[in-house]
Amino acid sequence: MSPVVGKPVNRVDGPDKVTGAGRYCGEIVLPGLAYGLIVGSSIANGRVLSIDETAARAAGGVYGIMTHQNTPKIANQPHLIPSLAGQPAPGESFFPMQDDVVHYWGQPVALVVADSLEGAAHAAALLDITYEAGVPVATIEDGRSSAAEAQTLFGGLMPARDERGDVQGALAKAEVTVDATYHYAANHHNPLETGVTTAQWDGDRLTLWDSTMGVRASQLTVATLLGIPLSDVRVITHFVGGGFGSKAMVWPHVTLAAMAARHVGRPVRLTLTRPQSFTSNGHREEQEQQIRLGAGRDGRLTAIHHRKLSVTSPFDDWAEPATGVSTQIYGCDNYLGEHHLIHGNTLTPTFTRAPGESLGSFSLETAMDQLAYELGMDPIELRIMNHPPVDNHGNAWSSDGMADCLRRGAELFGWSGRDPTPGVREEGNNLIGTGVAGAGYPVAFMMPVQHARARIFNDGSVVVQTSAQEFGIGVTTSMAQVGADALGVDLDVLRFEAGDTDLPNTTSAVGSMGATMQSSAVHNAGTTLRNELIAHAVNDDKSPLHRLSPSSVRVEGGRMSSTLDPSIGESYADLLTRNRLLDLEALGSWTPPPIDTPHGLLTFGAQFAEVAVDKDLGLVRVRRMTGVFAPGRVLNPKLARSQLLGGMLWGLSQALLEGNQIDRQSGRWALNNLGEYLVPVHADIPDVQVEFVEVEDDVVGPLGVKGVGEVGQVGAAAAIANAVFHATGRRMTELPMTAEVVMNGGSPG
Amino acid sequence: MRPVTFFRAGSIDEAVAAVSGHPDSAFLAGGTTEIDLLRLNVVQPTLLVDVNDLPLTYLEDIDDGGVRIGAMARMSDVARAQRIVERYPGMSQALLLGASEQLRNMASMGGNMCQRTRCAYFRDGQSPCNKREPGSGCAALTGVNRGHAVLGTSDHCIASHPSDVAVALVALDAVIRTIGPDGTRTIPIESFFLPPDDTPSVEHPLAHGELIVAIDVPAVPVARTSRYVKHRDRVSYEFALVSVFSAMRVDDAGNVAELRLALGGVGTVPWRAHRAEEALIGRPATPENFAAAADAEFADARTTPMNAFKVTFAKRAIVRELSEVTS
C-alpha cells in the first residue's frame, strides 16, 4: 500500500459533523447544568455606579449573579503574549469585574446564572445598572491627536519599528515613487459558533469544555488567573465551529465560566451571544496605512516606507504587525516600518484571518501595481524581478516558490496578452478588469517542544494522540494520515485522538503553524514506535526478521518485512501477541528550530482576480479567482485546498463586504449581527481555482509542511483592488470597497 | 427573553378578541422579525396570539383580474403563485429577492406589512430612539447611518423601511383589509405606511387588536411587464441599498402612457415615486426625461455624509431601469 500522506482523504469526522453526532462545547450536557450569560456595559468609558439585582433575582430560576462586588479577585494577570508562544495567553492584559471601571462598550459588568439560557437572559435584562459615563475615544478620528509611535508589539515580543538603510535618502533619490494612504475598517471574526465554555468543578479540579484554538492555552491562562495548579485544570475540545483568530487567545469569558461554576456550585455553560461576539474576543482594528515606494526606472525597489496607525485598548500595545509584510517577499536595502497607536475605549484587538499580512499586503501589493503602471512594466515581471533569493537578513529561503506561483498562476488565469490599459473593457453595464498580487506568510518558530503519542495494541489497531483540537481545518484527518505513514499501518486501523490537555502537549493551532507542529510531533511518535517494534522483531529469535539490520526492515500495512525478500516478515500484531505484549507505545517530540534560525521562512503564493464593476453604481462582483501556493508538503490536498479557498474568499469578503465601525457617540460597534455585518454568501462566490507549486523544505520539520492556514487570504483583496483599477482606472484606498467608495472615492491612478 | 404567554387562536374572532382584550399583547405570524425583537427586548408583549392556524393562506381572484392574498400566505408561496408571476412579475421578483428562502418559507404577507426597521439604534434596545421609546431622541441622525433613509425622513427618525414586496404593493395601489374589534375595514396601502413625522413609533393606522386578514392587489394590466431590481452590497440575503419597482407602457409616439414606479432602501416607508411618475407620464420616454424625473423625485432628499451616495445611486438606478424597460 502506498503512503496516504498527500492523498485527498475525506474528513474522518465528516459524518459526525453532518449528522450532529459531534458534540461541540456548548452541547455538553452535565447533571445539574446551569446557564450563564454575561451582561456587558452599555457605556464605553466610565464607572458602574450601582447594580440593583432585586427584579432579576425575583424573576425565578436564578442561581447566582456575579458583579464586581462579589467576583473573586484573580490571582495573577498574565500579560498578553501570542498563544503560539505556549505561555498563558489572555486576549487582553485585563480581567473584568475586578472593580467598577468601564473601559469599553460591552465589557462584562455582571454575569447571571440561571436554570435556562432564556431565564438567564430575562434576569440579565432585569438588572438595573447605572453608570457615570465619560466621552469615549474609540476611533482614529477621535484619537488622532493622542497617537504615539509604539516601541514594541505583543507585550514586548517584537519591535514595532524596523529600519534598515536610509529610506528618506533613497526616496529622495528614487527615479520613480509611489505614495498612497489607506483607510481600513475594522473586521470581526464571526465564526458560526460563538465563544462558549462549559465549566465543571470536582473538588479542586476543574474541567472546561472550551471552544478554543488551543486547549493548552486555555489551561495555562485559566490556571494562572485562578492561581491553581495546571494539573487541576483539564480542557477538552472535540469540535469547534470556526475560530478565525477569535479563539486563538483566551478571553475573560472562559475564566468567568469557571468562576461562575464555583459561585453556584454547579456546572455552568457560558455562551456568548452573537452581539456579544463583537465585544468579547477581539477584532481586527480600524487602521490607516501609508506606503511609500521608491524604485529605479528598471523597476528595482530602492526604498519602502510603511507606516500604520491604529486603535488599541487601554491595556495593550496591540497592532497586528502590518508593515513587516513590506520587507518579506521583495528585497529592498532601504526600509522603514513603523506602528503608531491610539489607546482608546475598545477591548484589545486580536489575531484575525491573516493578521497583519492581509491588510499590510493590500497596501504593498496595490502600491506595487501602481508602480508597475508608473514604470510601464508587467506587474508579474516587476514582482519576480524584486523577489530575492534571500530574506531581508540575507538568509536563503528554506524553500521558495514565489516566482513559480506567479508564473503558474499567470498560465492558469490566462494572463498573457493582457492589455494593461485601465477602464476600456465594457460589457453591458460593467467594466471588466483583472489583477494580480503576490502573497507571503511567515513561518514563526516561537513555539515550545511539541509532543505526540502513538500506541499499538496486539490486534494491530493503533491510537495516535496529541492535545491539538480540531477546529474545522481537518487535523483529525490529516494527522491520522501522518500517523499511519509513520508507523506503516493502514489508515483504517488507526484512530487519531485530540482535543484534550490530558494528551501530550501541542501548542495552539494558530499563525498557520498547526499542521507543521502537529505533523512533526505525530510523525516522530509514529516513527519512534515503528523503530521500537522493528527493534523488538530483529532481537526476537522467534521472529522471521531475527538478526536483520533494522535498516533493512520495511513496514507496510502493519507488516514488517525484509527489504531484500518481502516474503520474510511478520505483522506487528503477531510480534506483540507472541511476546505477550498487550500493547506498546512511544512518545514523539519535535523541537522547532530557534526563532532566529538562519533561514528565510515564508509560505509563498500568488493571487489573481477578475472583476466586473458596475460603471454607474460602483458595485463590484468578482467573476473568478486563481490562487497558486507553495506550502511545502501538502498532507491532504482536499483539506488544503478547502483551507486556501476559504482564505481567498475571506480576502474577497475583506475587499468588498466586511467592515465595522464604532458609533462615536456611544463607543459601541455599529454592526453586531450577521444580517448587517456582511460576509459573502454562496451567490457572491465566483469560480475559484486553487493550485499548488511543489517545493521541498527540510528546515520546517521532518515532513516539510509550511502550512496553509493564513496565506490564502494574503494578497487576495489586493488582487481584487488591482482588478478594480484595471476595470475603472481608479485606485482603491479604502476597505471594504463598497459602492460609494468605488463611485466617488479612490484616486485616478 | 421575557416570559410570554402563548395563545394559539383558532379563529379570526378569537385572535382579535384575545389581542384587543389584553393591553400588552401582539399577534404572532411567521415571527421572522418579531421573535428577534422579543429576544432583543425591543418589543415586550406579555401575550402572543399565534395566528398561524387561521384560514388566511389563500390566493384568490377578485374583481376583473386582481388577486386577494390571505395575510398568512407565505412569501415563498406567493412568489411562485401562477397568477402573481403572470400578472405582477415585479412583485414575484421582489418577494424572491427578500431575505432567504428559509425566511420566506416562514414569513407571511400580513407580517411583512408590519416588518420593523433594521436601524441598529432601534434594534439595540438601548440607544435614544423615538421609534422604540418616543421622546428619547434619535441616535441615528448623527450615528452610523449608511443604510438609512433619504426620503420621507424627519428630525425625529431616518430609519429606512426594509420590505421589498411592500415596494411592489405601493406601486400596485394594493389595499390592506383588516378585522378589528370595531369590525372590518380597508386601508389603501399608501395610507397604511405612515412616515415618521413627529411620531415615528406609530408606523401604521392599525388599532390595537386589529388584524390584517388580506391584501387586495387590483388589476393593473401594465404590471404584467413589471420588474423589480434590487441593488445591494452582497449578491443575496441583504436589505436593499436601493431597489426599483417599475411598470411602464410607452405609446406608439414614444411617450410614457402609463408608469408605476416605487423605490426601496431610500424611504422611511416603501416609496411610491409619484413625482417621477407625474414628470414622465405623457412625456417622451428618453434617458434625459428619466433623469429629470429621478431628479424631481429626490429634490427634497435629506442626506447624511454616510448615506448621501444613495441619491446618486438611486437616480442612476432609476434611469437605467426605465431605459432598459424601454429598449
Interface residues (C-beta under 8 A of the other chain):
Chain A: S42 E118 A121 H122 A125 N429 D616 L617 G618 L619 R621 L656 L657 Q661 D663 R664 Q665 S666 R668 A670 L671 N672 G675 E676 L678 P680 V681 H682 A683 D684 P736 T738 A739 E740 M743 N744
Chain B: M1 R2 P3 R39 N41 R118 A120 D124 Q126 S127 A139 T142 G143 V144 R146 G147 H231 D233 R234 V235 S236 Y237 E238 F239 L241 F309 T312 F313 R316 A317 R320
